[in-house]
Amino acid sequence: MGVVTKLKQFVGDEGELYECRNCGEKFDHEPEACSTCGSTEIAHYEF
């Protein structure tokens, strides 16, 4: 199974994923800071 296929399973049909660059926590919305580690470095991916 490819990476894109796995990501689509996680994010569904929305086609967006937000991920903390520090700890890798994933979000379905853009947080101001990571709720796990507090980092404000959040990556945004669109599919």
Jmol script that loads the backbone (N, CA, C; Angstrom):
load data "model"
ATOM      1  N   MET A   1       0.860  -1.181   0.000  1.00  0.00           N
ATOM      2  CA  MET A   1       0.000   0.000   0.000  1.00  0.00           C
ATOM      3  C   MET A   1       0.898   1.235   0.000  1.00  0.00           C
ATOM      4  N   GLY A   2       0.590   2.187  -0.872  1.00  0.00           N
ATOM      5  CA  GLY A   2       1.401   3.389  -1.008  1.00  0.00           C
ATOM      6  C   GLY A   2       1.114   4.427   0.060  1.00  0.00           C
ATOM      7  N   VAL A   3       2.007   5.370   0.178  1.00  0.00           N
ATOM      8  CA  VAL A   3       1.886   6.439   1.168  1.00  0.00           C
ATOM      9  C   VAL A   3       0.640   7.280   0.915  1.00  0.00           C
ATOM     10  N   VAL A   4       0.388   7.633  -0.337  1.00  0.00           N
ATOM     11  CA  VAL A   4      -0.779   8.462  -0.657  1.00  0.00           C
ATOM     12  C   VAL A   4      -2.063   7.726  -0.296  1.00  0.00           C
ATOM     13  N   THR A   5      -2.118   6.431  -0.559  1.00  0.00           N
ATOM     14  CA  THR A   5      -3.300   5.638  -0.218  1.00  0.00           C
ATOM     15  C   THR A   5      -3.532   5.645   1.286  1.00  0.00           C
ATOM     16  N   LYS A   6      -2.479   5.478   2.062  1.00  0.00           N
ATOM     17  CA  LYS A   6      -2.608   5.500   3.524  1.00  0.00           C
ATOM     18  C   LYS A   6      -3.065   6.869   4.011  1.00  0.00           C
ATOM     19  N   LEU A   7      -2.510   7.933   3.448  1.00  0.00           N
ATOM     20  CA  LEU A   7      -2.909   9.279   3.852  1.00  0.00           C
ATOM     21  C   LEU A   7      -4.364   9.550   3.509  1.00  0.00           C
ATOM     22  N   LYS A   8      -4.811   9.078   2.351  1.00  0.00           N
ATOM     23  CA  LYS A   8      -6.212   9.264   1.974  1.00  0.00           C
ATOM     24  C   LYS A   8      -7.135   8.535   2.936  1.00  0.00           C
ATOM     25  N   GLN A   9      -6.711   7.387   3.455  1.00  0.00           N
ATOM     26  CA  GLN A   9      -7.508   6.669   4.447  1.00  0.00           C
ATOM     27  C   GLN A   9      -7.612   7.491   5.725  1.00  0.00           C
ATOM     28  N   PHE A  10      -6.544   8.170   6.094  1.00  0.00           N
ATOM     29  CA  PHE A  10      -6.540   8.970   7.317  1.00  0.00           C
ATOM     30  C   PHE A  10      -7.372  10.233   7.162  1.00  0.00           C
ATOM     31  N   VAL A  11      -7.204  10.946   6.070  1.00  0.00           N
ATOM     32  CA  VAL A  11      -7.876  12.234   5.901  1.00  0.00           C
ATOM     33  C   VAL A  11      -9.222  12.131   5.207  1.00  0.00           C
ATOM     34  N   GLY A  12      -9.539  10.985   4.632  1.00  0.00           N
ATOM     35  CA  GLY A  12     -10.820  10.827   3.947  1.00  0.00           C
ATOM     36  C   GLY A  12     -10.837  11.575   2.629  1.00  0.00           C
ATOM     37  N   ASP A  13     -12.010  12.061   2.256  1.00  0.00           N
ATOM     38  CA  ASP A  13     -12.174  12.736   0.973  1.00  0.00           C
ATOM     39  C   ASP A  13     -11.797  14.215   1.013  1.00  0.00           C
ATOM     40  N   GLU A  14     -11.477  14.732   2.170  1.00  0.00           N
ATOM     41  CA  GLU A  14     -11.187  16.160   2.293  1.00  0.00           C
ATOM     42  C   GLU A  14      -9.927  16.559   1.545  1.00  0.00           C
ATOM     43  N   GLY A  15      -8.908  15.720   1.539  1.00  0.00           N
ATOM     44  CA  GLY A  15      -7.699  16.004   0.802  1.00  0.00           C
ATOM     45  C   GLY A  15      -6.739  16.955   1.480  1.00  0.00           C
ATOM     46  N   GLU A  16      -6.867  17.144   2.790  1.00  0.00           N
ATOM     47  CA  GLU A  16      -5.946  18.009   3.528  1.00  0.00           C
ATOM     48  C   GLU A  16      -5.472  17.299   4.785  1.00  0.00           C
ATOM     49  N   LEU A  17      -4.249  17.599   5.170  1.00  0.00           N
ATOM     50  CA  LEU A  17      -3.688  17.041   6.385  1.00  0.00           C
ATOM     51  C   LEU A  17      -2.775  18.083   7.009  1.00  0.00           C
ATOM     52  N   TYR A  18      -2.873  18.249   8.305  1.00  0.00           N
ATOM     53  CA  TYR A  18      -1.979  19.116   9.064  1.00  0.00           C
ATOM     54  C   TYR A  18      -1.162  18.211   9.970  1.00  0.00           C
ATOM     55  N   GLU A  19       0.146  18.476  10.042  1.00  0.00           N
ATOM     56  CA  GLU A  19       1.031  17.616  10.812  1.00  0.00           C
ATOM     57  C   GLU A  19       2.088  18.454  11.519  1.00  0.00           C
ATOM     58  N   CYS A  20       2.309  18.150  12.772  1.00  0.00           N
ATOM     59  CA  CYS A  20       3.344  18.836  13.545  1.00  0.00           C
ATOM     60  C   CYS A  20       4.710  18.429  13.008  1.00  0.00           C
ATOM     61  N   ARG A  21       5.537  19.416  12.692  1.00  0.00           N
ATOM     62  CA  ARG A  21       6.880  19.134  12.175  1.00  0.00           C
ATOM     63  C   ARG A  21       7.815  18.636  13.278  1.00  0.00           C
ATOM     64  N   ASN A  22       7.460  18.871  14.522  1.00  0.00           N
ATOM     65  CA  ASN A  22       8.315  18.470  15.626  1.00  0.00           C
ATOM     66  C   ASN A  22       8.068  17.024  16.058  1.00  0.00           C
ATOM     67  N   CYS A  23       6.805  16.664  16.316  1.00  0.00           N
ATOM     68  CA  CYS A  23       6.517  15.335  16.864  1.00  0.00           C
ATOM     69  C   CYS A  23       5.722  14.425  15.933  1.00  0.00           C
ATOM     70  N   GLY A  24       5.185  14.970  14.828  1.00  0.00           N
ATOM     71  CA  GLY A  24       4.457  14.139  13.877  1.00  0.00           C
ATOM     72  C   GLY A  24       2.976  13.965  14.162  1.00  0.00           C
ATOM     73  N   GLU A  25       2.462  14.612  15.195  1.00  0.00           N
ATOM     74  CA  GLU A  25       1.025  14.534  15.492  1.00  0.00           C
ATOM     75  C   GLU A  25       0.234  15.052  14.298  1.00  0.00           C
ATOM     76  N   LYS A  26      -0.876  14.379  13.976  1.00  0.00           N
ATOM     77  CA  LYS A  26      -1.688  14.752  12.817  1.00  0.00           C
ATOM     78  C   LYS A  26      -3.001  15.380  13.261  1.00  0.00           C
ATOM     79  N   PHE A  27      -3.490  16.350  12.457  1.00  0.00           N
ATOM     80  CA  PHE A  27      -4.715  17.082  12.772  1.00  0.00           C
ATOM     81  C   PHE A  27      -5.578  17.190  11.524  1.00  0.00           C
ATOM     82  N   ASP A  28      -6.891  17.298  11.708  1.00  0.00           N
ATOM     83  CA  ASP A  28      -7.791  17.498  10.570  1.00  0.00           C
ATOM     84  C   ASP A  28      -8.133  18.967  10.383  1.00  0.00           C
ATOM     85  N   HIS A  29      -7.569  19.829  11.210  1.00  0.00           N
ATOM     86  CA  HIS A  29      -7.748  21.280  11.120  1.00  0.00           C
ATOM     87  C   HIS A  29      -6.404  21.926  11.451  1.00  0.00           C
ATOM     88  N   GLU A  30      -6.260  23.201  11.171  1.00  0.00           N
ATOM     89  CA  GLU A  30      -4.991  23.877  11.442  1.00  0.00           C
ATOM     90  C   GLU A  30      -4.974  24.423  12.864  1.00  0.00           C
ATOM     91  N   PRO A  31      -4.206  23.803  13.747  1.00  0.00           N
ATOM     92  CA  PRO A  31      -4.117  24.315  15.113  1.00  0.00           C
ATOM     93  C   PRO A  31      -3.117  25.469  15.194  1.00  0.00           C
ATOM     94  N   GLU A  32      -3.263  26.304  16.203  1.00  0.00           N
ATOM     95  CA  GLU A  32      -2.271  27.371  16.411  1.00  0.00           C
ATOM     96  C   GLU A  32      -0.964  26.774  16.915  1.00  0.00           C
ATOM     97  N   ALA A  33      -1.077  25.699  17.701  1.00  0.00           N
ATOM     98  CA  ALA A  33       0.087  24.997  18.228  1.00  0.00           C
ATOM     99  C   ALA A  33      -0.278  23.527  18.412  1.00  0.00           C
ATOM    100  N   CYS A  34       0.714  22.673  18.389  1.00  0.00           N
ATOM    101  CA  CYS A  34       0.495  21.242  18.571  1.00  0.00           C
ATOM    102  C   CYS A  34       0.024  20.969  19.997  1.00  0.00           C
ATOM    103  N   SER A  35      -1.049  20.212  20.123  1.00  0.00           N
ATOM    104  CA  SER A  35      -1.581  19.897  21.449  1.00  0.00           C
ATOM    105  C   SER A  35      -0.725  18.866  22.177  1.00  0.00           C
ATOM    106  N   THR A  36       0.178  18.199  21.462  1.00  0.00           N
ATOM    107  CA  THR A  36       1.035  17.192  22.075  1.00  0.00           C
ATOM    108  C   THR A  36       2.340  17.788  22.598  1.00  0.00           C
ATOM    109  N   CYS A  37       3.030  18.582  21.748  1.00  0.00           N
ATOM    110  CA  CYS A  37       4.350  19.085  22.138  1.00  0.00           C
ATOM    111  C   CYS A  37       4.429  20.605  22.259  1.00  0.00           C
ATOM    112  N   GLY A  38       3.384  21.312  21.795  1.00  0.00           N
ATOM    113  CA  GLY A  38       3.367  22.766  21.905  1.00  0.00           C
ATOM    114  C   GLY A  38       4.035  23.517  20.763  1.00  0.00           C
ATOM    115  N   SER A  39       4.597  22.799  19.801  1.00  0.00           N
ATOM    116  CA  SER A  39       5.264  23.445  18.671  1.00  0.00           C
ATOM    117  C   SER A  39       4.262  24.211  17.813  1.00  0.00           C
ATOM    118  N   THR A  40       4.715  25.320  17.238  1.00  0.00           N
ATOM    119  CA  THR A  40       3.874  26.082  16.317  1.00  0.00           C
ATOM    120  C   THR A  40       4.247  25.795  14.859  1.00  0.00           C
ATOM    121  N   GLU A  41       5.175  24.881  14.643  1.00  0.00           N
ATOM    122  CA  GLU A  41       5.597  24.490  13.294  1.00  0.00           C
ATOM    123  C   GLU A  41       4.663  23.395  12.787  1.00  0.00           C
ATOM    124  N   ILE A  42       3.615  23.805  12.058  1.00  0.00           N
ATOM    125  CA  ILE A  42       2.610  22.876  11.551  1.00  0.00           C
ATOM    126  C   ILE A  42       2.677  22.845  10.022  1.00  0.00           C
ATOM    127  N   ALA A  43       2.875  21.657   9.469  1.00  0.00           N
ATOM    128  CA  ALA A  43       2.902  21.481   8.017  1.00  0.00           C
ATOM    129  C   ALA A  43       1.482  21.283   7.505  1.00  0.00           C
ATOM    130  N   HIS A  44       1.232  21.742   6.272  1.00  0.00           N
ATOM    131  CA  HIS A  44      -0.087  21.602   5.645  1.00  0.00           C
ATOM    132  C   HIS A  44       0.095  20.911   4.306  1.00  0.00           C
ATOM    133  N   TYR A  45      -0.580  19.776   4.129  1.00  0.00           N
ATOM    134  CA  TYR A  45      -0.506  19.011   2.884  1.00  0.00           C
ATOM    135  C   TYR A  45      -1.876  18.984   2.229  1.00  0.00           C
ATOM    136  N   GLU A  46      -1.912  19.154   0.913  1.00  0.00           N
ATOM    137  CA  GLU A  46      -3.150  19.045   0.139  1.00  0.00           C
ATOM    138  C   GLU A  46      -2.975  17.923  -0.867  1.00  0.00           C
ATOM    139  N   PHE A  47      -4.018  17.118  -1.039  1.00  0.00           N
ATOM    140  CA  PHE A  47      -3.974  15.985  -1.969  1.00  0.00           C
ATOM    141  C   PHE A  47      -4.943  16.209  -3.094  1.00  0.00           C
TER     142      PHE A  47
END
end "model"
wireframe off; spacefill off
backbone 0.3
color backbone group
